[in-house]
Amino acid sequence: MGKGSCLCGDISYRYEASQSATALHCHCRDCQKVTGSGKATIVMFPEDAVAIEGTFKQYSCLGSDGSHVNRGFCPRCGSQMFTHVDEIPGMLFIKAGTMEDSSWVQVALNCWESTASVWSPADDSVPGVAKNPAPM
C-alpha cells in the first residue's frame, strides 16, 4: 500500500499502486500555475482506491477545454494534491510529487504539449497530444 501527504502532514492518503489507471505529464497553463513549474505529473486512480485522511479545500474552475476542474489542496501549507474532473466521474488525479515513493510511476502520455513552456518542454520519449487526450 502506497502513501502520500501534503508538505505539513495535515492531509495524508493511502492507495494501491496496482489500481492506478494511468499517469501523465500535463503541460496546460493551469497545471503550470498551480505547480509553479512547467508541468504537473498526475496519476489517475478510481476514487474508491484512495483513502484520504484530513480535510482539504477545493478550488473549482473551468479547464482550458471547458471541463469542470476541482483542485484539492491543503488549507494549511497550500500543497496541491488532488484533482476531480466532473466530466470524469469516479476518478481522482493525484499529484505524483505528493507520494512518499513515486518510483513505480510510469508516465504514459504528455498532454497539452501545445502550451508546454520553452524552458520545460514535453518529454519527447513519451507519446503526446496537443491538448487533452480523447475520453477514456
C-alpha positions, 0 to 999 in steps of 0.5 A: 500500500502506497502513501502520500501527504501534503508538505505539513502532514495535515492531509495524508492518503493511502492507495494501491499502486496496482489500481492506478489507471494511468499517469501523465505529464500535463503541460496546460497553463493551469497545471503550470500555475498551480505547480509553479513549474512547467508541468504537473505529473498526475496519476489517475486512480478510481476514487474508491482506491484512495483513502484520504485522511484530513480535510482539504479545500477545493478550488473549482474552475473551468479547464482550458477545454471547458471541463469542470476542474476541482483542485484539492489542496491543503488549507494549511501549507497550500500543497496541491494534491488532488484533482476531480474532473466532473466530466470524469466521474469516479476518478481522482488525479493525484499529484505524483510529487505528493507520494512518499515513493513515486518510483513505480510511476510510469508516465504514459502520455504528455498532454497539452504539449501545445502550451508546454513552456520553452524552458520545460518542454514535453518529454519527447520519449513519451507519446503526446497530444496537443491538448487533452487526450480523447475520453477514456 
